[in-house]
Amino acid sequence: MLKNLTLTRNAPVLIAGPTASGKSALALDIAERWGGTIINADSMQVFAGWRILTARPTAQDEARAPHALYGHVPQEADYSVGHWLRDVAPLLGSGNRPIIVGGTGLYFAALTEGLADIPPTPAAIRAEADALRTAGALEQMRSALDRDTRARIDLRNPMRVQRAWEVQQTTGRGLAAWQDATPPPLLPLADVHALLLDADTDWLNARIAGRLGTMLAAGALDEVRANMAQIAAGCPSAKAIGAPELAAHLRGDLSLAQAQEAATIATRQFAKRQRTWFRARMKTWQRIALPGHE
């Protein structure tokens, strides 16, 4: 992947792509050839306790180049794109080339387009919003929104409506107004090398199946077993792909073969959603064609 790649001196590098596409390997190659600090942009790899199942860099890889923002968040904690943006900001001026790698598109969007600094939703308002949504009271929530926000969001999407309602209830200000006041991005696309790994579906699906088997051999079940309390509590970290399926096996609800197949399917579906998002939002990024998609 490096044969046709030329990097400007010290310019940051962003590497996005679907799960199992080889992003971490490319980041490590770049760090070893041109120097830099590899910075995580994956919303699950930030959590402690998930090294195997989230395919975090190994200890051996971490010894080959500086790494940051991996496993630094407690399993029980909430962690949003706003948290990540605040964590990554001081790393951008360290003097060492940032090599920001991951599959969480919202992190890259916030980094290169800016993010409205909306205060967090209090637990009581979140609980009220959850109750309204599950009770089918979306029209009540929609009618409470200001005109500009109603014109901007997808009013048919329950989660989008709930988010806008929470913002308005929390701040007394519409989501559209917050978005219009978005500060400049930390890293405009014009100032970086933005690389998007473009994976063929069949090639990627084979990689996904093989990687899950490798994870199981490396102790993924033991890792899930150690995090069963967080999974049962519905912590944000429990959204790690494969965790619910392997937890179901440990509870006796699925055989290991069934859990592995279900986790493989879930990972393929996740990769498909990632590719759809990347195609829609990263049209100006430099496409890196992977084997089978050249």
C-alpha positions in Angstrom: 0.0 0.0 0.0 3.0 2.3 0.4 4.5 2.0 -3.0 2.6 5.0 -4.5 2.3 7.0 -1.3 4.3 10.2 -0.8 3.9 12.2 2.4 4.6 15.9 3.0 7.0 16.5 5.8 5.3 16.2 9.2 1.8 16.6 7.7 -0.8 14.6 9.7 -2.1 11.4 8.2 -5.7 10.2 8.6 -6.4 6.5 7.8 -10.1 5.4 7.6 -11.6 2.1 6.4 -13.9 -0.7 7.4 -13.1 -3.2 10.1 -10.5 -5.8 9.2 -9.2 -3.8 6.2 -5.6 -3.4 7.5 -5.7 0.2 8.8 -3.5 -0.5 11.8 -0.9 -2.3 9.7 -0.7 0.7 7.3 -0.4 3.1 10.2 2.5 1.1 11.6 4.2 1.0 8.2 3.9 4.8 7.9 5.2 5.4 11.4 8.2 3.2 10.9 9.0 4.7 7.5 8.3 8.4 8.0 7.9 8.7 11.8 4.9 9.7 13.8 2.5 8.8 16.7 -0.3 6.5 15.9 -3.5 7.8 17.4 -6.7 5.8 17.8 -9.9 6.9 16.1 -12.0 3.8 16.9 -14.8 4.2 19.4 -14.4 0.8 20.9 -10.6 0.6 21.0 -10.6 3.5 23.5 -12.0 1.2 26.2 -9.8 -0.7 28.7 -10.4 -4.4 28.8 -11.0 -4.8 25.0 -7.6 -5.6 23.4 -8.4 -8.8 21.6 -12.0 -8.4 20.5 -11.6 -4.9 19.2 -8.3 -5.8 17.4 -6.3 -3.2 19.3 -2.6 -3.1 18.4 -0.6 -5.7 20.2 2.0 -4.9 22.8 4.6 -5.8 20.2 3.1 -3.4 17.7 3.0 -0.7 20.4 6.7 -1.2 21.0 7.5 -0.4 17.4 6.0 3.1 17.3 4.3 5.5 19.8 0.6 4.9 20.2 -2.1 7.0 21.9 -5.7 6.9 23.0 -5.9 3.1 23.1 -7.6 1.5 26.2 -7.5 4.7 28.2 -11.2 4.8 29.1 -12.8 2.7 31.9 -15.2 0.1 30.7 -18.1 1.6 32.7 -17.6 5.2 31.4 -19.5 7.1 28.8 -17.3 8.3 25.9 -18.5 10.5 23.0 -17.1 12.1 19.9 -16.7 15.2 22.0 -14.6 13.4 24.6 -12.4 12.0 21.8 -12.0 15.4 20.2 -10.8 16.9 23.5 -8.4 14.0 24.1 -6.9 14.2 20.6 -6.4 18.0 20.5 -3.2 18.2 22.7 -1.7 15.4 20.6 -1.9 17.4 17.4 0.7 19.9 18.5 3.3 17.6 20.0 5.7 18.0 17.1 5.5 14.3 16.2 3.4 13.6 13.0 -0.1 12.4 14.0 -1.2 9.3 12.3 -4.9 9.0 13.1 -6.4 5.6 12.3 -9.7 4.0 12.9 -13.2 3.1 11.6 -15.4 5.6 13.5 -16.4 8.1 10.8 -17.9 10.6 13.2 -14.5 11.0 14.9 -13.0 12.0 11.5 -15.9 14.2 10.7 -15.6 16.1 13.9 -11.8 16.4 13.5 -11.9 17.7 9.9 -15.3 19.6 9.9 -15.6 20.8 13.5 -18.0 19.8 16.2 -20.6 21.8 18.0 -19.7 22.0 21.7 -23.1 20.9 23.0 -23.4 20.2 26.8 -24.0 16.6 27.8 -27.6 15.5 28.3 -28.4 15.0 32.0 -29.5 11.5 33.0 -33.0 12.6 34.0 -33.6 14.2 30.5 -32.2 11.2 28.8 -34.5 8.9 30.8 -37.5 11.0 29.9 -36.5 11.0 26.2 -36.1 7.2 26.2 -39.5 6.8 27.8 -41.2 9.1 25.2 -39.5 7.3 22.3 -40.3 3.8 23.5 -43.9 4.9 24.2 -44.3 6.1 20.6 -44.5 9.8 21.4 -42.3 10.9 18.6 -44.9 13.5 17.4 -44.8 15.1 20.8 -41.0 15.3 20.6 -41.1 16.6 17.0 -43.6 19.3 17.8 -41.3 20.6 20.6 -38.5 21.3 18.2 -37.7 24.7 16.8 -38.5 25.3 13.1 -34.9 25.3 11.9 -34.1 22.0 13.6 -37.2 20.4 12.2 -36.2 21.5 8.7 -32.7 20.1 9.1 -33.0 16.6 10.7 -34.6 13.4 9.5 -37.9 13.6 11.3 -38.6 9.9 10.5 -35.5 8.8 12.4 -36.5 8.3 16.1 -32.9 8.6 17.4 -32.3 11.8 15.5 -35.6 13.3 16.8 -34.7 12.2 20.4 -31.2 13.7 20.1 -32.6 17.0 19.0 -35.3 17.0 21.7 -32.6 16.3 24.4 -30.5 19.1 23.2 -33.4 21.6 23.2 -34.5 20.4 26.7 -31.0 20.5 28.1 -29.8 23.9 26.7 -33.0 25.8 25.7 -31.4 26.2 22.3 -32.2 24.2 19.1 -29.8 21.7 17.6 -29.6 23.7 14.4 -28.4 26.8 16.3 -25.7 24.7 18.0 -24.6 23.3 14.6 -24.5 26.8 13.0 -22.1 27.9 15.8 -19.7 25.0 15.1 -16.1 26.1 15.7 -13.4 25.6 13.0 -12.0 22.1 12.7 -8.8 21.1 14.4 -7.5 19.5 11.2 -9.0 20.8 7.9 -8.8 18.3 5.1 -6.6 20.6 3.1 -3.9 20.3 5.7 -3.7 16.5 6.0 -3.1 13.3 4.0 -6.6 11.7 4.2 -6.5 8.0 3.1 -9.5 5.8 2.7 -9.0 2.0 2.4 -11.4 0.7 -0.2 -12.1 -3.0 0.4 -13.8 -5.5 -1.9 -16.7 -7.2 -0.1 -15.7 -10.8 -0.7 -12.1 -10.1 0.3 -13.1 -8.2 3.4 -15.7 -10.9 4.5 -13.0 -13.6 4.3 -10.7 -11.4 6.4 -13.5 -10.9 9.0 -14.2 -14.6 9.3 -10.5 -15.4 9.6 -9.8 -12.7 12.1 -12.6 -13.8 14.4 -11.2 -17.3 14.6 -7.8 -15.8 15.4 -9.4 -13.7 18.2 -11.0 -16.8 19.7 -7.7 -18.6 19.6 -6.0 -15.6 21.3 -8.5 -15.6 24.2 -11.5 -13.5 23.2 -13.8 -15.7 25.2 -11.8 -15.0 28.4 -11.9 -11.3 27.6 -15.6 -11.3 27.2 -16.0 -13.4 30.4 -14.0 -10.7 32.3 -16.4 -8.0 31.0 -19.8 -9.8 31.6 -20.8 -7.4 34.3 -20.4 -4.4 32.0 -22.2 -6.3 29.2 -25.1 -7.1 31.5 -25.3 -3.5 32.7 -25.5 -2.2 29.1 -22.3 0.0 29.4 -21.2 1.8 26.2 -18.2 -0.5 26.0 -20.6 -3.5 25.7 -21.3 -2.4 22.1 -18.0 -4.0 20.9 -18.8 -6.1 17.9 -18.9 -9.7 18.9 -19.3 -9.1 22.6 -23.1 -9.8 22.8 -22.8 -13.0 20.7 -19.9 -14.4 22.7 -21.6 -13.4 26.0 -24.7 -15.4 24.8 -22.5 -18.4 24.5 -21.0 -17.9 27.9 -24.5 -17.7 29.3 -25.4 -21.0 27.6 -27.8 -19.5 25.1 -25.7 -20.3 22.0 -23.1 -23.0 21.1 -19.7 -21.6 20.3 -20.2 -22.3 16.6 -23.5 -20.4 16.7 -21.9 -17.5 18.6 -19.0 -17.4 16.2 -21.3 -17.4 13.1 -23.6 -14.7 14.7 -20.5 -12.5 15.5 -19.2 -12.9 12.0 -22.5 -11.8 10.5 -22.7 -8.8 12.9 -19.2 -7.8 11.9 -20.0 -8.1 8.2 -23.1 -5.9 8.7 -21.0 -3.4 10.6 -18.4 -3.2 7.8 -21.2 -2.7 5.3 -22.5 0.3 7.3 -19.0 1.7 7.6 -18.5 1.5 3.8 -21.9 3.2 3.2 -20.9 6.0 5.5 -17.5 6.4 4.0 -18.8 6.6 0.5 -21.3 9.3 1.5 -19.0 11.4 3.7 -15.4 10.9 2.4 -15.7 11.5 -1.3 -12.6 13.8 -1.3 -10.3 11.4 0.6 -7.6 9.6 -1.3 -8.8 6.1 -2.1 -6.4 3.2 -1.4 -7.6 0.2 -3.3 -7.1 -3.1 -1.5 -6.5 -6.5 -3.1 -9.5 -7.6 -5.1 -10.8 -4.0 -5.4 -8.2 -2.4 -7.8 
